[in-house]
Amino acid sequence: MENLSPIMLGFLGSLAAGSLTAVGAVPVLFGRIPSRATRDLSLGFAAGVMLAASFFSLIIPALDAAEPMFENGAMPAAIVCVAILLGMGAVALMNEKLPHEHFKTGREGPEAASLRRVWLFIIAITIHNFPEGLAVGVGFGPGGMQGGLPLAIGIGLQNVPEGLAVAVSLLGEGYPKLRAWGIAALTGMVEPIGGLLGAGIITLSEPLLPWGLAFAAGAMLYVISHEIIPETHRNGNQNRATLGLAVGLVLMLFLDVWLG
């Protein structure tokens, strides 16, 4: 693996992380669907992993990468802050624009609103999987295995409950088990595209490294706040979701320190 180029490492790492979305959806094939509370606990865990990864694997390395480039101590912080806001804004724009075009011809009748909510959730998962792949690719770009492996493991872990959430949502709308699993698996396959793009950009232009790391962090932070946490708190399982977030955060922190 050490002989592979950073671009190939970024692609393979994000492919492995994205593939765990399909692994997470496997229980629907056998009819073993966890309870709503357990699913909220798992999604809370995903939020914790992403939160830790955003800071310890992206924002702090972005500051470290920017500091040698400037004598002014304020510039690295300013670059990272602007890039975080750009990342959040980019995902917010995608989240605002893409679903509106997709649902102009939704199902009619009383089930239409429910079906649209399910597909909005699925598209939101797909949209935010791209910056997750981007984050993995950016991590592998400058640092090779040491830089990208903790991110790939952490994002792969949080993809498991996301895959299950998508498949269960579709199953609840009457989709066949195999089709529900297949759609859930496909939501993770945008990650290798993001990984390839992230590793390629950072490898070609090192000055973009702090921008790329912080941009990916901002994208992930937006998803945590806008999608995952509201989803876990919607059904009265806030305590379990918060427990999951705490476990995910400290586990990702441990992995980042241990493997990084």
Buried (B, 14 or more C-beta within 10 A) or exposed (E): EEEBBBBBBBBBBBBBBBBBBBBBBBBBEEEEBBEBBBBBBBBBBBBBBBBBBBBBBBBBBBBEBBBEEEEEEEEBBEBBEBBBBBBBBBBBEBBEEBBEEEBEEEBEEEEEEEBBEBBBBBBBBBBBBBBBBBBBBBBBBBBBBEBBBBBBBBBBBBBBBBBBBBBBBBBEBEBEBEEBBBBBBBBBBBBBBBBBBBBBBBBEEEEBBBBBBBBBBBBBBBBBEBBBBEBBBEEEBBEBBBBBBEBBBEBBBEBBEEBB
